[in-house]
Amino acid sequence: MTDSILTAASILKRFQLDGRTALVTGGGQGIGRAFAHALGEAGAAVAVVDISLPHAEEVVEELKAKGIDAIALQADVTKVSEVQAAVDAALTQWGKLTIGVNNAGIGQWMAAEEMAESDWDRMLDLNLKGVFLCAQAEARVMLESGYGKIINTASMTGTAVVRPQPQAHYNAAKAGVIQLSRSLAGEWSPRGIRVNTISPGYTRTKLVDDLLKTPAGQEILPHWLANTPMNCIGDVTDLQGAVVYLASQASDFMTGNDLIIDGGYCVW
């Protein structure tokens, strides 16, 4: 029997992404921006995809300043043609796609009894349908090569109903992302594609910071902290290790899993 400890590449080398290419949706700000930086710093070339091209271009400039090979792409992930165009552009640039990080999404607080059908549809279209369309387009490329990593951004709200903010449509969409990813893992893992999710807890981004400066945000923050065992909210950098792990050789035996990074919120 071969002793894998003696024959495997070093553990740090197995986390490196040299020679790999990544596509990150929602990469123009917040968590997606942090994912793009993490993947690039680990060695991958990165396509930063965002509905706002100026946001994507700004992140690409940040990456290039670090010596990272990167391109900016505009796409609405709810539109099949735009998703396919983004994947095609990455292929044109690098000739391959090995990592897909499907992170684009929105949040909204709204009482269920007041929710319009359009609110429900917009949430599910972007946060669930968009993830599927991106994963589908990425997988069609990866299945041809027999290897790939798809990482979908879900949320701790896919596991626990958070409080006190009402967001039934958001919670349902994120639970759907987790189950969708498990289903895709079941279909595609036998053919070389690993599919996993990252579920952030309350995480500090510019949008969250702006929210917390409002009267409503100042009122809600104590509830968030009281319901989190670590008594704090996370930073986007707290999620970077997870995306590099899931994108790398180090996680090749992991598929269909959900990594919850929430300061302990889901333990209660």
Secondary structure, DSSP 8 states (H G I E B T S, - for coil): ---HHHHS--HHHHH--TT-EEEEETTTSHHHHHHHHHHHHTT-EEEEEESSHHHHHHHHHHHHHTT--EEEEE--TT-HHHHHHHHHHHHHHHS---EEEE---------GGG--HHHHHHHHIIIIIHHHHHHHHHHHHHHHHT-EEEEEE--GGGTS--SSS--HHHHHHHHHHHHHHHHHHHHHGGGTEEEEEEEE-SEE-HHHHHHHTSHHHHHHHHHHHHTSTTSS-EEGGGGHHHHHHHHSGGGTT--S-EEEESTTGGG-
